[in-house]
Amino acid sequence: MTVDQDVLPEGERTPPQVSTAVLVGYATAAAGVFGWFLFGLLVQRQGFVDSVGESAGAAFTLLLAISVIGTLRRNGE
């Protein structure tokens, strides 16, 4: 088994940079999930637990989509 990465000393490693557009996208997604929670709780009056479950499902779906898109981009497809 081979490793295709160069090993750098601990002092020379730099953390990956996150672009402003990605941060804005994450903030928008978080606001959307929170808005979905408030919509279910206040407008649809479906209860706290149901609203949390529905917004958590939406958040996990967004995370899955982000993971799939990131994997496809990393593999160059």
N, C-alpha and C positions, 0 to 999 in steps of 0.2 A: 504494500500500500504506500502511495506517495502523497505528499502534501504539496500543493501548488502555491503556497503562500510564503512570502519572505518573512522571516522572524526578525522583528526589530527589538532592540533593547527597550526596557520599560520607560526610559526617559524620552525616547524618540517617538512614541506612539501619540497620535493626535486623534481625538474623538471625531466621528463623522459629523459634518455640518448639516443642519436641517434648514432648508430654505424657508423664507418668509411665507411663500405661497402654501407650503405644507402646513405650517403653523396656523395660518388663517383657515385652511380647510378643516383642520382638527377642531379649531374653536367653533367654526360654523356647525360642524357635525355635533359637537357637544351641546351647543345651544339648540339645535334641532331636536335632539333626544330629550333635553329638558323641556322644551316646548311641547313635545309629544306627550310627555308625562303630565304637564299641566293641562293640556287639552283633554286628555282622558279623565283627569281628576275633576276639573272644574266645569267643563262643557258637557261631557258625556255622563258625568256623575257615576262612574263605574266603580268607585272605591279606590282606596289607597293601594291595597295589595295588587289588584288587577292593573292599576296604572303603572306601578313599579315593574310588574312582570312584563307588560307590553312594551314599555320603554327599554327594559333590559334586553328583550328579544330583538328590538330594533337596533340597539347598540351592538349586540353580538353579530347581527347580520352585517352591519357596517364594518366591523372588525374583520369578519370573514372576507368581505369584498376587498378590503384594503390588503389583506394578506395574499389573496389570489392575484390581485393586480401587481403587487410588489414582486411576487414570485415570477410572474410572466415578464415583467420588465427586467428583472435580474438575469433571467435566462436568455434575454434578447429576442424573444418571440413577439 
